[in-house]
């Protein structure tokens, strides 16, 4: 609550009262928001029934400056709560208010500099993403929600469509992306990315440096308060009638953490839209991941595949089907979403059938609620 402070209440007040500001030299104020509510049933859970709601009020302001320059800001909060119900009407409730986005940006035709709580993501893969370094977007989430990171991001765009990113992060203490070890408190992180056009597509190289702290993971690995970590990543995508891409990353720690010293992930994929009916979109990806005490030894690799189908049914309905296959354990994960759009309102009917031993990459203990079979209904209102 202290981290949000007056900002949350200002956002809610602005949004609920639909505050508007007269036009002043084309400056603009936009107040919007997203409300979602859901009910979830899974007989395999200790609390089979879940009811929840979330509201994300958002404020955007734009100042138009001379010479096609602009200063804008975005501020939003994540206000949510849910109830878990089991037989005998035992109820467990929880809720939280926290900042969701809070940044200010200066931009021109070829440059932008953004500071604050923001989403930073990149890469070519869409479902099994080695370059998911600073977010945890789940392709099954219809809202595509993810926590942001505190930092400063600069991007420059060349006229040939090449671009350079530079960033510095500070104050992000929770593990993010693929991280198993949180970042050392009080020490900034930094990195960059260069993306270049290639025939029929684009390719990029990415680097990031931080110092990790394994003292909170002492039951899993050796304990160090400062662990220098270097990350290197690459990705490339081409469109040759069929969309093809490759993405990979290596994270190496400069302390001996046993099998957690080095992390290698490689993903390849393709997508294509078949001319069937309204257009059937298909995406395939395969991930190879390994944790080793020696870089690129791949002593005990993990193999996962993902396959999705996306089909628009008329103007207002869309069907989405997603499968994951764990080759090491021969487990299949399945997910279905029927989406119905009514202008500002969207309805989702979702169902899943997953193994009870839930081992999806980056979806471990935090997502055990979705082990087994279940169904979820979600109502979303955007204004």
C-alpha positions in Angstrom: 0.0 0.0 0.0 2.8 2.4 0.8 4.4 1.8 -2.6 1.2 2.8 -4.4 0.3 5.7 -2.2 -1.9 8.5 -3.5 -1.3 7.5 -7.1 -3.8 4.6 -6.9 -6.6 6.7 -5.4 -6.0 9.4 -7.9 -6.2 6.9 -10.7 -9.5 5.4 -9.4 -10.9 8.8 -8.8 -10.0 10.0 -12.3 -11.4 6.9 -14.0 -14.7 6.6 -12.1 -15.5 10.2 -12.7 -14.4 10.2 -16.3 -12.3 13.3 -15.9 -11.5 15.1 -19.1 -9.3 18.1 -19.8 -9.9 20.7 -22.5 -7.6 20.6 -25.5 -4.5 22.7 -25.0 -2.1 22.8 -28.0 -3.2 19.2 -28.8 -2.1 17.9 -25.3 -4.4 15.1 -24.3 -5.5 13.3 -21.1 -7.0 9.8 -21.4 -8.5 7.9 -18.4 -9.3 4.3 -19.1 -9.6 1.1 -17.2 -10.1 -2.7 -17.4 -12.3 -4.7 -15.1 -12.3 -8.5 -15.1 -14.1 -11.1 -13.0 -13.8 -14.8 -13.1 -15.0 -18.1 -11.7 -12.9 -21.2 -11.7 -13.6 -24.8 -10.8 -11.0 -27.6 -10.5 -12.0 -30.7 -8.4 -8.3 -31.6 -8.0 -7.5 -28.5 -5.9 -7.8 -28.3 -2.2 -10.1 -25.3 -2.7 -12.1 -26.4 -5.9 -13.9 -23.1 -6.4 -12.3 -19.8 -7.0 -14.1 -16.4 -7.5 -12.1 -13.3 -8.2 -12.0 -9.8 -9.7 -9.4 -7.3 -10.9 -9.5 -3.6 -11.8 -6.7 -1.8 -13.6 -7.3 1.9 -13.8 -5.0 3.7 -16.2 -4.1 7.3 -16.8 -2.3 8.6 -19.9 -1.2 12.1 -20.6 0.6 13.5 -23.7 2.4 16.8 -24.2 3.1 17.7 -27.8 6.4 19.6 -28.1 8.0 21.6 -30.9 9.9 19.8 -33.7 7.7 16.6 -33.6 8.8 15.8 -30.0 6.5 14.4 -27.4 6.5 13.9 -23.6 4.0 11.4 -22.3 3.3 9.4 -19.1 1.3 6.3 -18.1 0.2 5.3 -14.6 -1.9 2.3 -13.7 -2.6 0.1 -10.7 -3.4 -3.6 -10.2 -6.2 -3.9 -7.7 -7.3 -7.5 -7.3 -8.8 -10.0 -4.9 -10.2 -13.6 -4.9 -11.9 -16.2 -2.7 -11.0 -19.9 -2.6 -13.9 -22.1 -1.5 -13.8 -25.8 -0.4 -16.4 -28.3 0.8 -17.9 -27.3 4.1 -17.9 -23.7 2.8 -14.5 -23.0 4.2 -13.4 -19.8 2.5 -9.9 -18.3 2.1 -9.7 -14.8 0.7 -6.8 -12.6 -0.4 -6.3 -9.3 -2.1 -3.7 -6.7 -3.0 -3.2 -3.2 -4.4 0.1 -2.6 -6.2 1.4 -0.4 -9.0 1.2 -1.9 -12.4 2.8 0.7 -14.7 4.2 4.1 -13.9 6.5 5.7 -16.4 7.3 8.9 -18.2 8.7 9.0 -21.8 10.4 11.6 -24.0 10.3 10.7 -27.7 11.0 12.0 -31.2 10.7 10.5 -34.6 13.7 8.2 -34.1 14.4 8.2 -30.4 12.6 7.4 -27.1 13.7 7.5 -23.5 11.3 5.9 -20.9 11.8 5.9 -17.1 9.8 4.2 -14.4 7.8 1.0 -13.9 7.4 -0.5 -17.4 7.1 -3.7 -19.5 10.3 -4.6 -21.3 10.1 -7.6 -23.7 11.6 -8.7 -27.0 12.4 -11.7 -29.1 10.8 -13.7 -31.9 9.3 -16.7 -30.0 5.7 -16.5 -28.8 5.1 -19.4 -26.5 8.4 -20.9 -25.3 10.6 -17.8 -25.0 14.3 -18.0 -24.1 14.4 -14.2 -24.1 11.6 -13.8 -21.5 14.1 -12.0 -19.3 12.0 -9.3 -17.7 8.4 -10.5 -18.0 6.3 -13.7 -17.5 3.6 -13.4 -20.0 1.6 -16.6 -20.3 0.2 -17.2 -23.8 -2.8 -18.8 -22.2 -3.8 -15.6 -20.4 -6.4 -13.7 -22.4 -5.4 -10.5 -20.6 -1.6 -10.9 -21.2 -0.9 -9.5 -17.7 2.7 -9.3 -16.4 4.4 -7.3 -13.7 6.7 -4.5 -14.9 10.3 -3.7 -14.0 11.7 -0.5 -12.6 14.3 1.0 -14.9 15.4 3.4 -17.7 15.1 2.3 -21.3 16.4 4.1 -24.3 15.7 3.1 -28.0 17.1 4.6 -31.2 15.5 3.7 -34.6 17.6 4.0 -37.7 16.1 4.8 -41.1 16.9 1.2 -42.4 14.7 -0.3 -39.6 17.7 -1.2 -37.4 17.4 -0.2 -33.8 19.4 -0.1 -30.6 18.2 -0.6 -27.0 20.0 0.4 -23.8 18.6 -0.1 -20.4 19.4 0.1 -16.7 17.2 -1.5 -14.0 17.1 -0.9 -10.3 15.0 -2.1 -7.3 13.7 -5.3 -8.9 14.2 -7.8 -6.1 11.9 -10.6 -7.1 13.0 -13.2 -9.6 11.8 -12.3 -13.1 11.7 -14.2 -16.3 13.8 -17.3 -16.2 15.7 -16.2 -13.1 16.0 -18.8 -10.3 18.1 -16.5 -8.1 16.9 -13.0 -7.2 18.9 -9.9 -7.8 21.2 -8.4 -5.1 19.5 -5.5 -3.4 21.1 -2.0 -4.0 23.0 -3.0 -7.2 21.7 -1.9 -10.6 21.4 -4.1 -13.7 22.2 -3.0 -17.2 22.1 -4.3 -20.8 21.3 -3.6 -24.4 20.1 -5.0 -27.7 20.9 -4.3 -31.3 18.4 -5.4 -34.0 19.2 -5.4 -37.7 17.2 -6.1 -40.9 18.2 -9.2 -42.8 16.8 -10.6 -46.1 13.1 -11.3 -45.5 13.3 -10.6 -41.8 15.3 -9.3 -38.9 17.9 -10.6 -36.4 19.2 -9.3 -33.0 21.8 -9.8 -30.3 21.0 -9.0 -26.6 23.2 -8.7 -23.5 22.4 -8.2 -19.8 24.5 -8.0 -16.6 23.4 -8.2 -13.0 24.5 -9.4 -9.6 22.4 -12.2 -8.1 22.0 -13.1 -4.4 21.4 -16.8 -3.5 21.0 -16.4 0.2 17.2 -17.0 -0.1 17.9 -20.2 -2.1 20.2 -21.8 0.4 18.4 -25.1 0.4 18.8 -25.5 -3.3 22.4 -24.1 -4.0 25.5 -22.7 -2.4 25.1 -19.3 -0.7 26.6 -16.1 -2.1 25.5 -12.6 -1.5 27.1 -11.4 -4.8 27.1 -13.5 -7.9 28.0 -11.7 -11.2 25.8 -13.0 -14.0 26.2 -12.4 -17.7 23.5 -13.1 -20.2 23.7 -13.4 -24.0 20.8 -13.8 -26.3 20.1 -14.0 -30.0 17.0 -14.2 -32.1 16.1 -14.1 -35.8 12.9 -14.3 -37.8 12.2 -14.5 -41.5 9.0 -14.7 -43.5 9.3 -16.9 -46.6 5.6 -17.6 -47.0 5.9 -19.5 -43.7 7.1 -17.5 -40.7 10.3 -19.1 -39.3 12.3 -18.1 -36.2 15.0 -19.1 -33.8 15.8 -17.7 -30.3 18.4 -18.7 -27.7 20.0 -17.5 -24.5 22.8 -18.3 -22.2 23.1 -17.1 -18.6 26.4 -17.8 -16.8 27.1 -17.1 -13.2 30.7 -16.3 -12.1 30.3 -18.4 -8.9 30.1 -22.2 -8.6 26.4 -23.0 -8.1 26.6 -26.6 -9.2 24.1 -27.4 -11.9 22.6 -23.9 -11.6 25.9 -22.2 -12.7 24.9 -22.1 -16.4 21.5 -22.0 -18.1 21.0 -22.6 -21.8 17.7 -22.3 -23.7 17.1 -22.6 -27.4 13.7 -22.3 -29.2 12.8 -22.7 -32.9 9.3 -22.2 -34.3 7.1 -21.5 -37.3 3.7 -20.1 -38.0 1.3 -20.2 -41.0 -2.3 -19.1 -41.8 -4.2 -21.7 -43.8 -6.8 -20.4 -46.3 -9.6 -22.4 -44.6 -12.8 -20.6 -43.8 -11.9 -17.3 -42.1 -8.2 -18.3 -41.8 -6.8 -21.0 -39.5 -3.6 -19.8 -37.8 -1.2 -22.4 -36.6 2.0 -21.9 -34.6 4.6 -24.6 -33.6 7.6 -24.2 -31.3 10.1 -26.4 -29.7 12.3 -25.6 -26.6 15.6 -27.2 -25.5 16.7 -26.1 -22.0 19.4 -27.2 -19.7 21.0 -26.3 -16.3 24.7 -27.3 -16.1 27.8 -26.8 -14.0 29.7 -26.4 -17.3 28.5 -24.1 -20.1 26.8 -25.8 -23.1 27.4 -29.3 -21.8 23.6 -30.1 -22.0 24.1 -33.0 -19.6 20.4 -33.4 -18.7 18.4 -31.4 -21.3 14.7 -30.6 -21.1 12.5 -30.8 -24.2 9.2 -29.0 -24.6 7.0 -28.5 -27.6 4.0 -26.1 -28.1 1.3 -26.1 -30.7 -1.5 -23.6 -31.0 -4.5 -23.1 -33.3 -6.3 -19.8 -33.7 -9.6 -19.5 -35.7 -12.0 -16.5 -36.0 -15.6 -17.7 -36.1 -17.5 -14.8 -37.7 -16.9 -11.2 -36.6 -17.4 -11.7 -32.8 -16.1 -15.1 -31.9 -12.6 -16.6 -31.8 -11.4 -20.1 -30.8 -7.9 -20.7 -29.4 -6.4 -24.1 -28.7 -2.9 -24.6 -27.2 -1.0 -27.8 -26.4 2.3 -28.3 -24.6 4.2 -31.6 -24.6 6.8 -32.5 -22.0 9.0 -35.0 -23.9 11.1 -35.9 -20.8 8.0 -37.1 -18.8 5.7 -37.7 -21.8 3.1 -35.3 -20.4 0.5 -33.4 -22.4 -0.9 -30.0 -21.4 -4.0 -28.8 -23.2 -5.9 -25.4 -23.1 -9.0 -24.2 -24.9 -10.4 -20.6 -25.0 -13.6 -19.5 -26.7 -13.8 -15.7 -26.9 -16.9 -13.6 -27.6 -16.6 -9.9 -28.2 -19.4 -7.4 -27.5 -17.9 -3.9 -28.2 -16.3 -3.0 -24.7 -17.2 -6.4 -23.2 -15.4 -9.7 -23.8 -16.4 -13.1 -22.5 -14.0 -16.0 -22.2 -14.9 -19.7 -21.6 -11.7 -21.6 -20.9 -11.0 -25.2 -20.1 -7.7 -27.1 -19.5 -6.6 -30.7 -19.0 -3.1 -30.9 -17.4 -1.0 -33.5 -15.6 -1.2 -33.5 -11.8 2.6 -33.2 -11.8 2.8 -29.7 -13.2 6.2 -29.0 -14.8 5.7 -26.3 -17.4 8.8 -24.0 -17.8 8.3 -20.9 -15.7 4.9 -22.2 -14.6 6.0 -24.3 -11.6 4.8 -24.0 -8.0 3.1 -20.7 -8.7 0.7 -22.3 -11.2 0.0 -25.6 -9.4 -3.6 -24.3 -9.1 -4.0 -25.4 -12.8 -2.8 -28.9 -12.3 -5.4 -31.5 -13.3 -8.7 -30.7 -15.2 -10.7 -27.5 -14.8 -12.9 -24.8 -16.3 -12.9 -21.0 -16.0 -15.3 -18.3 -17.1 -14.0 -14.7 -17.4 -15.8 -11.4 -18.0 -13.8 -8.4 -19.2 -15.0 -4.8 -19.5 -12.7 -2.2 -21.0 -13.6 1.5 -20.8 
